[in-house]
Amino acid sequence: MSNLDIHPDVTVCGGHRDTAAHPVHELFPGREVLLGESTKVRRLLPTLGRRMVGAWCFIDHYGPDDIVGEPGMQVPPHPHIGLQTVSWLLDGEVLHRDSLGSLQTLRPGELGLMTAGRAIAHSEESPADHPDLLHGAQLWVALPDAHRHVSPAFEHHGNLPVLRERRLTATVIMGELAGATSPGTAYTPLVGADLLLSPEADLSLPVERDFEHAVLSVYGEAEIDGVPVSPGSLLYLGTGRRELRIRSAAGSRLMLLGGEPFDEEIVMWWNFVGRTGQEIAEARREWAEGELFGTVHGYAGPRLNAPPLPPTPLKPRGRSR
């Protein structure tokens, strides 16, 4: 998934100063962003006041969109470094291509996990013959310094662990939840789960006390610890919890995201996660002039050009905007 902002911000994230060291309830609405030629998304991380949840550093929620007679998602080849992309569909299909030669159609309930490591390029598109609806989430996980230069890789997992209890069906996308572990490769302790709540759901979900957590509502109304969460919004919950109290009168679907607070500071610009402005600038130069990212074959169109660098040097800036 690409950040297609024409003038992307330089964002400094990470470090324990960004972490609420106790339970909180901070509700963030999504910011509408145009993705590619035709898909609008709600960007929930980074946002004003919240830049990471564990190692999760970027969240886009899109749909549900009626794409009958429309091209659907069309994201041309673009580069990444220093992160993992996590693709999660609720409705529809997305065709993934990358510079490793991967070609994979992703469907609801399947994990598409791409580790950029030192460098990778990929594209995402709705197949020509695609379902009527498109709905899902695209997320990034920042790689810790010890692993951010690993070889790039792509994983597709169609059989994920599922927990069922008391009007809840929880699919573990990444990390671990209540003893169930995703097969997706993770480089920091974290959790990502899809929570499907039946009508009249009222339950307590055990969570890791040392993690910080957030809940994204993808459809339906729900309450977390008594706080209403509407579709397209993110409720940040801080740390220090052993369980989450979840209720939904009419049924809903949520994504639970969390992890150990990310102790390192990172610099995000466009589709790159690095540690210094110099590293980001070098990655941009490589995409424009070099061969480090390789070539994505088969996409019917040109690749994305990197936007211009800011007029001032890329460097860590203040945590508040």
N, C-alpha and C positions, 0 to 999 in steps of 0.2 A: 504494500500500500504506500502510496506516495503522498507527500505533503506538497500540494500544488499551489501554495501561496506564491504570488508573484514577488512579494517582498517579505520573505519569511523572517521572523524575529530570531535573534540570537538568544537562546534561553539557557540559563544556568540552573541545573537541577541537582538534587542529591544532597547528602550530608544530613546529619541528625538534626540540624537546625530547621530543616523543612518538616520534621516529623512531630505530630502531636503525641506527646509521651503519656497520654491518658485517653480514655474514651471521649469522643466528641461527636457532634452531629453538624456537619457543614454541607449544605446542599448547593450544588453547582448546576446551572442550566447549560445546555449545549450551545455552542456558537456555530452558526451555519456557514459551511465552506463548500465551494464548488469543486468536485473531484472529477477530473477529466472533462469530457465534453458535455455530460448529461446527468451526472449523479451528484445530488446534494447530500452532504453528510452533516452530522452534528458532532463537532469536536469538543471533547470533554477533558482531555489532557493533551498538552499542558493548557492551563487556563489561569485566569487571574486568581491568585491565592492558593493554587494547588498545582504542583508540577510533577510529582511522582507519587505512586502508591507502591511501596516496596520497590521492585525493579521495573514495574510497569511505568512507562514514561510517555505513552501516546495512546489515545483512544478515539476512534471515530465510530459512530453509530449511524447506520444509514437504513432508510426504508421504514416501513414497508412501502415499496414503490411499484406501481402498476407499469410494467414495461412492455405490454402488448404492443407490437408494431414499433417498438423503440429499440435502439441499440443496447440499452442497459449500461453496465459498467464498461468503460473503455479507458484504461490507464496504460499509456504507452511505456516502453522500457525506460527504467530509471534506476539509479544506483543506491546502494546502502552500504554503510560501514558501522561496526560497533554495536549491533543490535540484533534482535530476533523479531521477525514479523509473525504474528499469530492471526490466522484467518478463521473466522467462525461465522457460518451461515445459519440463518433461521429459515429462510425461504430462498429458492432459486439455485443457480449454479454459477460458478466462476471458474474460468480456465486460467491456470497458472503456468507461465513459462519463465525460465530463468537461464542465465548464462552458463549454468552447469549442464544444460540440455534437458532439464526436467520439463515434463509436459503432463499436467495433472488437472483433471476436472474435480473441483471441490463441491460437495453437496452438504445439505444440513446434517449436523451430527458428526461431521468429519473434521479432524484437525489438519490444517495446512500450516506447517511450522518451517519457516525459513531462517536459518542462521546466517547472517551476513558475514560475521567475522571480519576478516581483513578487507573483503570486497566482494560484492555480488551485484548483478543487475537482474531485474525481473519485470514482467508485465502482467496485468490482470484484465480480463475481459469476460463479458457475458458471451457464451457460445452463440453462434448464429441462430440455432434452433434452441431457444431457451424458455424456461417456465415463465408464467405470467408475472410472478412477483419476485422482487429482489429485496432481501432484508438480512442484515447481519452486522457484524462488528469487525473492525480491523484494529489490532493493537500492536504496540511495540514493547519489547522487554530490553532494557539496557544490559549489555554484557559487562561484567566486572573486569577490572584491568587485567587480571590474570588470564582471561579467556577472550578478550576482545579482538585478538588477532588470529583466532582459530581459523582453520580452513572453512570456507563456506559450505553449507549443506542444506538439503531440503528433505523434510520428512512429511509423509502422509499417513495418518492413523485413522482408520475407519472403524475401529473397535475400541471405544473408550470406556473406562469403568463408570458404572451408573449406580447411584445409591437411591433406594426407594424407601420412604417411610411417611406415614401420616400426611397424605396429600402433598407430598413433595417428591419430585424426581430430579435428582442432581447428577449432572454429567460432569466429570472431572476432566477439564480441558488441559490444564497445566498444573504441575506440582501435586500436592496432596491435600485431601480433605477427608476427615473422619476415617482415616485408615486406608482410603482408596487412593492409588497413585496413577497419574497419567503416564503413558509411555513416551510422551514428548520429552526431549532432552532439555533439561533446565540447568542453568549455571549458578543460580542463587536459590535459597529457600523461598518458595512462593506458592500461591494458589490462584487458579482461575477455574471457575465452575459456572455452568449454566443451570439455573434453578427454575424449574417449572412448577408452579403452585396451582393446585386445584382449588375450585371455589370452597370457601369457608376454611381455608388453610390457617392454622394457628399453631406454630411450633417454635422450638428453640433449636438452632443449628450450632453444634460445637465448632469452635474456631481456635486457632493457635494464639495464645495470649501474647506472645512476643511479636506477632505480625501486626502491621497496620493494615486496615481493610477499607474497602469502598464497595458500594453496590450501585450498579448501573441498571436502570429500569428500561427494558426494551419494549414491553407492552403490558397494558393492564395496570390497575392501581394496587399499590401495596403499602404496608407500613413496616418500617424497620425501627425497633425500639420505640414504637408509637409515633414515629415521624413519617408523614405521608411522602411517598416518592412517586412522581409522575413519569410517564414514558419520556425518554430522551434526557433524563437528568441523572446526576451522579451524587450519591450521598457518601461523603468521606467520614470515616468512623474512628480514626486514630488508632491507638494501641490499647493494650491492657484488658481485652475482652476474652472471656472463655466461651461465650456463646452469643448468638444473635437471635433476638426475638422477632419473628417474621409473621405477618398476618396479611391475608388477602381475602376480601369478601367475595369477589366475583372471579378470582383467579388472575394470575399474572405470570410474567416471565422476567427474571432478573439475571444479572451476571455478577457473581461475587469475585472480587479481585483483591489480592493482598500479598504480603510477603514481608520478610525482614526489611526494616528500613535500610535503604541503600546508602552505604556509608561514604561513597565516593562522589565528588562533584563531577558532573558531566556538562559538556557544551553541546547543545542541539542546534543545528541549522539545516534547513531544507530536509534532506533525507539522511543526514549524517549525525551520528553520535560519536563525539570525540572527547578529548580532555583539554585541548587548547585550540585557539583560533587558527594557529599555524597548521595544525593537523586538518582542520576543516577546509582551509583554503587549499591545501595540497590535494585533498580528496576531490574537490571541485575541479582543480586543474587536470587531475588524472581522468576524470569523466569527460572533460572537454577535449583533451589532447592525447591522452595515453591509452594503454591497453589493459590496465589492471583489472577493470570490471568485466572484461570479456564482452561477448555479444549475445543478445537474445534473438534467436532465430524463429521465424514463423509469424511474428506479429505484423499485421497488414497496416503499416504506417511508420512514420519516423519516430525515433526515440525522443524523450524529453530533453530539452536543453536546460542546463542549470541557470537559475536566476543570477543576476549580478550580485556580487558581494556587497555588503554595506560600505558606504564611503569611508567609514572609520574602521580601524583595525578590529578584527574579531578578537574579543577578549572577555573573560568573565566579568559580568556586570552584577549589579545589585539584585537581591532576591525579590524585591517588590517592584512593580511596574508603575 
